Amino acid sequence: MEETIVVLAEVPLTAADATHLSSLVDGGDSTYTVVIPEDRHTNVLGEFLHHLSLLEFSEAVQGLSHRPTEEEVRISADQALQGSLEALIGAGLRADGFTARGNAVEAMVNAVRERGAHQAVVITRPHAVADTLHRDWANRAQEKLGVPVLHLYAGSGFIGDS
C-alpha cells in the first residue's frame, strides 16, 4: 500500500536527510511530499537571536542589514525545493513537493490532510529559543494534527525535542 509522508523543510534536503527519511518506512511503497515555505527567514528578530545563540555574530549583523526582495525569496524557495527533490530522487525515493506562501505549519497541516498522510516530518536547523520553548514547527504542527510529528535537524539525523 502506498503511503505519503509529508516533509516540511526549512533548508534544502541533502543526501543525508534522504537516508534518514528512507529509514522511516521499512521497504514500504512511499511518496515523500516536500513543503518548502517561501518565508523561511522573514522574522528578523528571530533570525538575529538564532545566529547569536550559535555564536554566529557576523551572520546576525548581516541579517539586520539585508532584507531579501519577494523575488529573491521565491527564487530561494524554488531552488531549495528543486535541490530537495533531487536529493530524494537521487536516493531512489519517490518525491514531489511545492513551495508554500504564508504560514509554514498551516501549509504542512493542509498537505497532510489533503494527501491522507499518516506520517509527518519537520526538518530544520536548531533554533535555541523556539526549540526550548516548544514553539518550533514540529510542536505547532503536532498540536494542530493531533498526531506525532518527527522533528529532525537538517543533515544530522538528530531528533529535535518534540
N, C-alpha and C positions, 0 to 999 in steps of 0.2 A: 504494500500500500504506500502510495506516495505521500510524503509529509512535507509541509512547508515550515521552514524555520525563518523567522523574521529577525534581521540583524540591524540594529541601529548603531551606526559607526560615526564617531566624532572625527576620526582620521582615516586616511585610506588604508584599507586592509592589506596586509602583507602575506607572504607565503607562510610565515609562522602562524599568523592568525587563521589562515585557511586550514592548516594542520590541526590547530586546536578545535576549530569548528567541525571538522570532519570527524573528530572523536565523539561528537555528541550523538551520532547515530551509528550503531554497530552494523555496518553493511546494509543499512536501510536505503530506500529509494527516496532521496530528499532533494528539495529545491531550496536554495537559500535566497531570500529576498532581502537585498541590502537597501537600507534607507540612509541617505546622506543628507543631513539638513544643510540648507544654504546658510543659515545664521549661526554657524558653529562658534563664531568668535565675536559676537556683537556686544557682549557685556564688557565694557571697558574696565570697570572696577573689578569684575570677576577675573578677567584675564590678568590684570595687574597683580592682584593678590595671588593668583595661581603661580605666576612667574616668581614673585617674591618668595612664596613658600618653598619653591625649588631652588632658591638662591640664584635665579636667572635674572640678574639685575639689568643687564643691557636690554634683554627682551622685554622686561617690564617697562622700561622707559620708552623703547621703540613703539610699543603698543599704545602708549599715550599720544604719540605724535602722528601716527599713520592710521587713518580710517579708510578702509577699502571702499571703493565705489560699488554700487549694486552690480555692475557688470563684472568687476573683479570677484565679487562674492559668488556670483552664478558660475563663472568660469572655474573657480576653485572647486566648487561643489561638483561640477560636471567632471572635472579631472579626477577628483577623489573617487567618484563613482566608477569611472572607467578603470582606474587603477585597481580598485577593489574587485571588480568583476573579472579583470584579467588575472588577478592573484587566485581567486576561487576557481575559475575555469582552468587555469594552469595547474591546479592541484587535482584536477579531474572531477570537480564538483559542478553540479548544475546550479546556475545562478542567474538572477535577474535583479532589477532594482530601479530605484528612482531617487531623484533629489526632491527634497521637501522644503517648501517655503513655510515659515511660521514656526509654531511650536513643535520641536523635535519629538517630544514624548507623545503628543497627540497624533503626529504622523505615524509613529510606530504602533500605537494602540489601534488606530484605524486600519493599518496594514494587517495586523494580527487578526482583527475581526473580519475584515473583507476576505482574507485568504483562509480563514478557519485554522490558523496555525495553533499548534499545541505547545510550541517552544518559542521563546523569545530571548534574544541575547543583546546586551549592550556592550559595545567595545569603545572604551575611552582612554584618554591619558589619565593618570592620577590627578585628582583635584582635592587638595588638602581640606578646604573648607566644606565643599559640597559632600564629599565622601564622609567626613567626620560627622556632619550634621544629618546624614542620611537624606540629603536633598538632591542626590545625583539622579541622572536619568533612569537608572535601573530601579531605584526605590520608588521614584514617582510613577514609572510605568507599572510596577508591581501593584501599587495602590489602586491604579485605575483598572487593571486587568483582573486582579484578584488571583493571579497565578504567579508562581515563582518566575523571576526574570534573572537569568545568569548575567553577572557583570564581570567582564574580563578586561584586564588592562592591555592595551594595544601592544602587540609584538612579544608579550611576555608569557601569556597564559596564566598569569597570576589572577586569582579570583578576587574581585572587589568585595568589600563588606556590604552585602545587600541585606 
